[in-house]
Amino acid sequence: MDAPKNRLDNGVTILLASGNLHKVEEIHAFFQGSGLDVTVLPAMHLDGLDENASTFLGNAEIKARFVLDEAQQQNATFTLGDDSGFIVDALAGHQGLADFPGVRSNRWLAGDVTHAERCRGIYDLLGENPQRTARFVCAMSLIHVETGDVFSVEGVCPLLIRQDGELVGSNGFGYDPMVHYVDEDGKVHPQTMAELSLAEKTAISHRGRALRQLYTI
C-alpha cells in the first residue's frame, strides 16, 4: 500500500519505543516547530526488547513493532521506532564492525558506562589519528497501529571529531560534546552539537533530517 500524503495529521498520538526523554523532547520539538499538533509519548514497557538487527533500520522496526500492544492500550495512532548511532570513519572494522560503533553506539563498552566515558573511549581509540570525520545516523520506522503500514527513513548528519580530546557543551547527550557539525559546503560549525540550542540542533541533526523525511513521505 502506498504511503498516504500528510498521514501525520493534527491530533494524532505517537508512542515512541524509547524511554529516552531527550529523544522525546527532540521529536516533540520538531513537530511543534512544524506547526503540527502531535503528542509524543515514551513507551513504558520495554523489558525484553532485543535490538538484534545488524542495521539501524532493522532495529528501528523491531522497536516499533515491540510496542504495538502498548500503543493500542494508549489509543496511539502510530508507534515510532528510532535507532540512532555514531559512526567514526577511522575506526571502521574495530570489534568486527564495518561501521563502528554503529548499532552498538550505546553498548560497545561493557558495564554501567556514562556518555562521557564512551566519548573518552572513542578519543582513546583514535589517539593522534588525523582522520576525524564521523557521522550520526538516525533510522526511523513509523507503524500505523490500525493498518500495520510501515514507513521507514534514515537521516545522516556529517561531523568532525575534536582533535583536543575535550568534551564541550551540556545541552546535548551521547557523543554530542565531542563533535562539530559539517555543512554541505564542508564548513565546520564552531560549536559542538552539545552547545547548540534544541531548535538549532533539530534543524541539522540526523534525527531532525529523518523526521523531515517522515513528515513528507
C-alpha distance (Angstrom), angle and dihedral (degrees) to the residues before:
residue distance angle dihedral
M1 . . .
D2 3.81 . .
A3 3.78 117.1 .
P4 3.82 110.0 -102.2
K5 3.78 117.7 -123.0
N6 3.79 116.9 -102.1
R7 3.79 91.4 2.0
L8 3.82 89.3 161.4
D9 3.79 98.7 79.2
N10 3.77 133.8 173.0
G11 3.77 114.0 -76.5
V12 3.80 99.2 26.7
T13 3.79 122.4 132.1
I14 3.80 122.7 -140.0
L15 3.79 121.8 -160.5
L16 3.80 107.5 -149.7
A17 3.80 113.7 -148.7
S18 3.78 92.3 -133.7
G19 3.77 139.6 79.5
N20 3.82 90.7 -151.1
L21 3.79 103.8 119.8
H22 3.83 91.1 -165.7
K23 3.81 88.7 63.1
V24 3.80 91.4 46.2
E25 3.80 89.5 51.4
E26 3.82 93.6 48.7
I27 3.80 93.6 47.8
H28 3.79 92.8 45.6
A29 3.83 89.9 48.9
F30 3.80 90.3 52.7
F31 3.80 93.9 54.1
Q32 3.80 91.6 42.8
G33 3.81 89.6 52.7
S34 3.80 91.6 48.5
G35 3.80 90.9 54.8
L36 3.79 93.2 -116.0
D37 3.81 118.2 135.8
V38 3.81 99.7 -137.0
T39 3.79 126.3 152.0
V40 3.82 115.7 -142.5
L41 3.80 117.1 -162.6
P42 3.83 127.4 -173.8
A43 3.80 115.0 -125.0
M44 3.79 113.5 -112.0
H45 3.80 100.5 -163.9
L46 3.81 111.3 60.7
D47 3.79 101.0 133.9
G48 3.78 109.9 129.7
L49 3.79 94.9 23.4
D50 3.80 107.1 146.0
E51 3.80 114.5 -162.8
N52 3.78 94.5 -163.7
A53 3.81 102.1 146.0
S54 3.79 120.7 114.5
T55 3.81 93.5 -135.4
F56 3.80 136.2 55.3
L57 3.81 90.8 -122.0
G58 3.79 92.0 51.7
N59 3.79 92.3 51.7
A60 3.81 92.4 45.4
E61 3.80 91.2 57.8
I62 3.81 92.2 44.9
K63 3.80 88.5 55.6
A64 3.80 95.0 45.8
R65 3.81 91.6 50.9
F66 3.80 93.3 45.5
V67 3.83 93.6 64.3
L68 3.82 98.9 43.3
D69 3.82 93.0 106.2
E70 3.80 91.8 49.8
A71 3.82 89.5 48.0
Q72 3.80 90.6 56.0
Q73 3.80 90.2 51.6
Q74 3.82 89.9 49.6
N75 3.84 92.2 46.3
A76 3.80 88.8 -122.9
T77 3.80 118.7 166.0
F78 3.79 96.2 -146.6
T79 3.76 141.4 15.5
L80 3.78 117.9 -141.4
G81 3.77 125.2 -156.3
D82 3.80 115.7 -165.0
D83 3.78 121.2 -172.5
S84 3.75 116.0 176.6
G85 3.75 137.8 164.8
F86 3.76 151.7 158.5
I87 3.80 124.7 -95.4
V88 3.81 120.3 -164.8
D89 3.81 111.8 -163.0
A90 3.81 96.2 -153.7
L91 3.82 91.4 54.5
A92 3.82 97.3 55.3
G93 3.80 109.0 143.5
H94 3.81 96.0 22.8
Q95 3.82 111.4 140.6
G96 3.81 87.1 4.6
L97 3.81 93.6 -67.1
A98 3.80 119.9 131.9
D99 3.81 86.5 -155.3
F100 3.80 111.1 38.0
P101 2.96 129.2 -129.1
G102 3.82 85.3 -6.2
V103 3.80 114.0 134.1
R104 3.81 88.2 6.7
S105 3.80 94.3 56.2
N106 3.80 92.3 123.0
R107 3.80 97.6 36.8
W108 3.81 111.2 34.5
L109 3.80 90.5 103.8
A110 3.80 115.3 62.3
G111 3.78 124.0 -124.7
D112 3.78 133.5 19.1
V113 3.80 97.8 -28.9
T114 3.81 126.9 175.3
H115 3.80 124.7 -136.1
A116 3.80 89.3 -111.5
E117 3.79 91.1 54.6
R118 3.80 91.1 51.8
C119 3.79 89.9 51.2
R120 3.78 91.4 50.9
G121 3.79 89.2 47.0
I122 3.80 89.8 57.7
Y123 3.81 90.5 48.0
D124 3.81 89.6 51.7
L125 3.82 92.4 51.0
L126 3.80 91.8 48.9
G127 3.78 95.8 46.2
E128 3.80 109.0 167.1
N129 3.82 93.9 -21.5
P130 3.83 105.3 143.8
Q131 3.81 92.4 -150.0
R132 3.82 102.0 94.1
T133 3.82 102.7 158.4
A134 3.78 117.2 130.0
R135 3.78 141.8 148.9
F136 3.77 142.5 -146.8
V137 3.79 114.9 -132.0
C138 3.79 126.1 -163.6
A139 3.80 123.2 -172.3
M140 3.79 119.3 -170.8
S141 3.76 130.9 -168.0
L142 3.80 117.7 -168.8
I143 3.81 117.6 -167.4
H144 3.79 124.7 -168.7
V145 3.79 104.1 -132.5
E146 3.81 95.2 -146.0
T147 3.80 102.3 40.2
G148 3.80 100.8 27.6
D149 3.82 91.3 -132.5
V150 3.80 111.4 158.7
F151 3.81 124.8 -149.0
S152 3.82 117.7 -174.1
V153 3.82 131.6 -173.9
E154 3.81 139.2 164.7
G155 3.80 129.6 -147.1
V156 3.80 126.4 -164.6
C157 3.81 128.8 -160.9
P158 3.86 115.9 -166.4
L159 3.79 115.3 -138.6
L160 3.79 146.3 -179.7
I161 3.81 119.8 -141.9
R162 3.79 116.7 -134.1
Q163 3.80 116.0 -103.4
D164 3.82 95.6 -149.0
G165 3.81 97.8 63.9
E166 3.80 92.9 -123.9
L167 3.81 128.2 139.4
V168 3.80 108.3 -138.2
G169 3.80 127.9 -173.3
S170 3.80 135.8 20.2
N171 3.81 105.1 -139.8
G172 3.78 98.0 85.9
F173 3.78 136.2 49.7
G174 3.78 139.2 -139.5
Y175 3.80 112.2 22.7
D176 3.82 94.5 -15.2
P177 3.85 96.6 110.8
M178 3.81 94.0 59.5
V179 3.82 101.1 48.6
H180 3.79 141.0 68.2
Y181 3.79 125.3 -153.2
V182 3.82 116.8 -112.1
D183 3.80 114.0 -152.1
E184 3.80 128.8 -143.6
D185 3.81 90.9 -89.0
G186 3.80 92.2 53.8
K187 3.80 93.8 -105.6
V188 3.81 114.3 147.6
H189 3.81 114.1 -133.9
P190 3.84 110.6 -123.5
Q191 3.82 93.6 -134.4
T192 3.78 126.9 65.3
M193 3.78 118.4 -118.4
A194 3.82 87.1 -105.1
E195 3.81 91.7 58.9
L196 3.80 94.7 56.6
S197 3.78 124.4 96.3
L198 3.78 116.0 -113.1
A199 3.82 91.0 -104.4
E200 3.82 92.2 49.9
K201 3.79 91.6 48.1
T202 3.81 94.3 47.1
A203 3.80 89.8 53.4
I204 3.82 93.1 60.8
S205 3.80 107.6 17.1
H206 3.79 127.9 112.1
R207 3.80 88.8 -116.3
G208 3.80 92.4 50.8
R209 3.81 90.6 49.0
A210 3.80 91.6 50.3
L211 3.80 91.6 48.4
R212 3.80 92.2 50.9
Q213 3.81 89.3 53.9
L214 3.79 91.3 47.6
Y215 3.79 91.2 49.5
T216 3.81 93.1 53.1
I217 3.82 101.2 42.1
